[in-house]
Amino acid sequence: MLTAGKRLAVFSIREGKGGSIWVRAGSAFVNKDGSLNVLLDVLPLDGKLHVREAADKRDGAQATGGRYASDPELESGLVGGHS
């Protein structure tokens, strides 16, 4: 349920060779009137975003079956590839 002050996480989900890769794209916050403010750090390549309640990165990755781009294994080139 969206309640005022709730912090949400914004992701871009990309399909990779090993399954889904969840790239943290930013954050969102619920306003008093139920609307959202979305703050993006990156733009998704496919124009799609996924918003869910913010949680610990490791717990969220296991619950969704995906991997996060902030994982050290992924920073080596699977996601982005820019230095």
CYANA upper distance limits for C-alpha pairs under 8 A (distance plus 0.5 A):
  2 LEU  CA      6 LYS  CA      7.26
  2 LEU  CA     30 VAL  CA      7.16
  2 LEU  CA     34 GLY  CA      7.34
  3 THR  CA     30 VAL  CA      6.86
  3 THR  CA     31 ASN  CA      8.30
  3 THR  CA     32 LYS  CA      8.06
  3 THR  CA     34 GLY  CA      7.27
  4 ALA  CA     29 PHE  CA      8.36
  4 ALA  CA     30 VAL  CA      5.46
  4 ALA  CA     31 ASN  CA      5.50
  4 ALA  CA     32 LYS  CA      5.23
  4 ALA  CA     33 ASP  CA      7.95
  4 ALA  CA     34 GLY  CA      7.01
  5 GLY  CA     29 PHE  CA      6.78
  5 GLY  CA     30 VAL  CA      5.87
  5 GLY  CA     31 ASN  CA      6.81
  5 GLY  CA     32 LYS  CA      7.91
  6 LYS  CA     29 PHE  CA      6.33
  6 LYS  CA     30 VAL  CA      5.94
  6 LYS  CA     53 GLU  CA      8.32
  7 ARG  CA     27 SER  CA      7.77
  7 ARG  CA     28 ALA  CA      6.60
  7 ARG  CA     29 PHE  CA      5.42
  7 ARG  CA     30 VAL  CA      7.36
  7 ARG  CA     53 GLU  CA      7.01
  7 ARG  CA     54 ALA  CA      6.45
  8 LEU  CA     27 SER  CA      6.22
  8 LEU  CA     28 ALA  CA      5.36
  8 LEU  CA     29 PHE  CA      6.45
  8 LEU  CA     30 VAL  CA      8.43
  8 LEU  CA     51 VAL  CA      7.05
  8 LEU  CA     52 ARG  CA      6.01
  8 LEU  CA     53 GLU  CA      4.90
  8 LEU  CA     54 ALA  CA      5.08
  9 ALA  CA     24 ARG  CA      7.91
  9 ALA  CA     26 GLY  CA      6.85
  9 ALA  CA     27 SER  CA      5.14
  9 ALA  CA     28 ALA  CA      6.60
  9 ALA  CA     51 VAL  CA      6.19
  9 ALA  CA     52 ARG  CA      5.99
  9 ALA  CA     53 GLU  CA      6.41
  9 ALA  CA     54 ALA  CA      5.23
  9 ALA  CA     55 ALA  CA      8.35
 10 VAL  CA     24 ARG  CA      6.63
 10 VAL  CA     25 ALA  CA      5.90
 10 VAL  CA     26 GLY  CA      5.52
 10 VAL  CA     27 SER  CA      5.71
 10 VAL  CA     28 ALA  CA      7.18
 10 VAL  CA     40 LEU  CA      8.27
 10 VAL  CA     49 LEU  CA      7.10
 10 VAL  CA     50 HIS  CA      6.16
 10 VAL  CA     51 VAL  CA      5.03
 10 VAL  CA     52 ARG  CA      7.19
 11 PHE  CA     22 TRP  CA      6.67
 11 PHE  CA     23 VAL  CA      5.92
 11 PHE  CA     24 ARG  CA      5.08
 11 PHE  CA     25 ALA  CA      5.36
 11 PHE  CA     26 GLY  CA      7.42
 11 PHE  CA     49 LEU  CA      6.16
 11 PHE  CA     50 HIS  CA      5.52
 11 PHE  CA     51 VAL  CA      6.84
 12 SER  CA     22 TRP  CA      6.50
 12 SER  CA     23 VAL  CA      5.67
 12 SER  CA     24 ARG  CA      7.04
 12 SER  CA     25 ALA  CA      6.59
 12 SER  CA     44 PRO  CA      6.24
 12 SER  CA     48 LYS  CA      6.99
 12 SER  CA     49 LEU  CA      5.51
 12 SER  CA     50 HIS  CA      6.63
 13 ILE  CA     20 SER  CA      6.96
 13 ILE  CA     21 ILE  CA      6.18
 13 ILE  CA     22 TRP  CA      5.13
 13 ILE  CA     23 VAL  CA      6.63
 13 ILE  CA     49 LEU  CA      7.90
 13 ILE  CA     50 HIS  CA      7.82
 14 ARG  CA     20 SER  CA      6.16
 14 ARG  CA     21 ILE  CA      5.61
 14 ARG  CA     22 TRP  CA      6.95
 14 ARG  CA     23 VAL  CA      8.05
 15 GLU  CA     19 GLY  CA      6.27
 15 GLU  CA     20 SER  CA      5.01
 15 GLU  CA     21 ILE  CA      6.49
 16 GLY  CA     20 SER  CA      6.25
 16 GLY  CA     21 ILE  CA      6.81
 16 GLY  CA     78 LEU  CA      8.49
 19 GLY  CA     66 GLY  CA      7.50
 20 SER  CA     65 GLY  CA      8.26
 20 SER  CA     66 GLY  CA      5.65
 20 SER  CA     67 ARG  CA      7.14
 21 ILE  CA     66 GLY  CA      6.14
 21 ILE  CA     67 ARG  CA      5.40
 21 ILE  CA     68 TYR  CA      6.41
 21 ILE  CA     69 ALA  CA      7.16
 22 TRP  CA     61 ALA  CA      8.48
 22 TRP  CA     66 GLY  CA      6.58
 22 TRP  CA     67 ARG  CA      6.01
 22 TRP  CA     68 TYR  CA      5.20
 22 TRP  CA     69 ALA  CA      6.67
 23 VAL  CA     68 TYR  CA      6.16
 23 VAL  CA     69 ALA  CA      5.44
 23 VAL  CA     70 SER  CA      8.04
 24 ARG  CA     68 TYR  CA      7.70
 24 ARG  CA     69 ALA  CA      7.53
 24 ARG  CA     70 SER  CA      8.34
 25 ALA  CA     40 LEU  CA      6.17
 25 ALA  CA     41 ASP  CA      6.01
 25 ALA  CA     42 VAL  CA      5.67
 25 ALA  CA     43 LEU  CA      7.37
 25 ALA  CA     44 PRO  CA      7.98
 26 GLY  CA     38 VAL  CA      7.95
 26 GLY  CA     39 LEU  CA      6.07
 26 GLY  CA     40 LEU  CA      4.82
 26 GLY  CA     41 ASP  CA      5.62
 26 GLY  CA     42 VAL  CA      7.59
 27 SER  CA     38 VAL  CA      6.47
 27 SER  CA     39 LEU  CA      5.82
 27 SER  CA     40 LEU  CA      7.06
 28 ALA  CA     36 LEU  CA      6.91
 28 ALA  CA     37 ASN  CA      5.89
 28 ALA  CA     38 VAL  CA      4.73
 28 ALA  CA     39 LEU  CA      6.44
 28 ALA  CA     51 VAL  CA      8.30
 29 PHE  CA     36 LEU  CA      6.08
 29 PHE  CA     37 ASN  CA      5.78
 29 PHE  CA     38 VAL  CA      7.15
 30 VAL  CA     34 GLY  CA      6.38
 30 VAL  CA     35 SER  CA      6.38
 30 VAL  CA     36 LEU  CA      5.21
 30 VAL  CA     37 ASN  CA      7.09
 31 ASN  CA     35 SER  CA      5.84
 31 ASN  CA     36 LEU  CA      6.37
 31 ASN  CA     37 ASN  CA      7.76
 43 LEU  CA     47 GLY  CA      7.98
 44 PRO  CA     48 LYS  CA      6.77
 44 PRO  CA     49 LEU  CA      7.45
 55 ALA  CA     59 ASP  CA      7.45
 55 ALA  CA     60 GLY  CA      6.54
 56 ASP  CA     60 GLY  CA      6.59
 57 LYS  CA     61 ALA  CA      6.65
 57 LYS  CA     68 TYR  CA      7.96
 58 ARG  CA     62 GLN  CA      6.90
 59 ASP  CA     63 ALA  CA      6.67
 60 GLY  CA     64 THR  CA      6.63
 61 ALA  CA     65 GLY  CA      6.33
 61 ALA  CA     66 GLY  CA      5.66
 61 ALA  CA     67 ARG  CA      5.94
 61 ALA  CA     68 TYR  CA      7.07
 62 GLN  CA     66 GLY  CA      7.29
 62 GLN  CA     67 ARG  CA      8.42
 67 ARG  CA     71 ASP  CA      7.97
 68 TYR  CA     74 LEU  CA      8.17
 69 ALA  CA     74 LEU  CA      6.06
 69 ALA  CA     75 GLU  CA      7.04
 69 ALA  CA     79 VAL  CA      6.82
 70 SER  CA     74 LEU  CA      7.37
 70 SER  CA     75 GLU  CA      7.08
 71 ASP  CA     75 GLU  CA      7.05
 72 PRO  CA     76 SER  CA      7.54
 74 LEU  CA     78 LEU  CA      5.73
 74 LEU  CA     79 VAL  CA      6.58
 75 GLU  CA     79 VAL  CA      6.93
 75 GLU  CA     81 GLY  CA      8.14
 76 SER  CA     81 GLY  CA      7.77
 77 GLY  CA     81 GLY  CA      4.99
 77 GLY  CA     82 HIS  CA      8.24
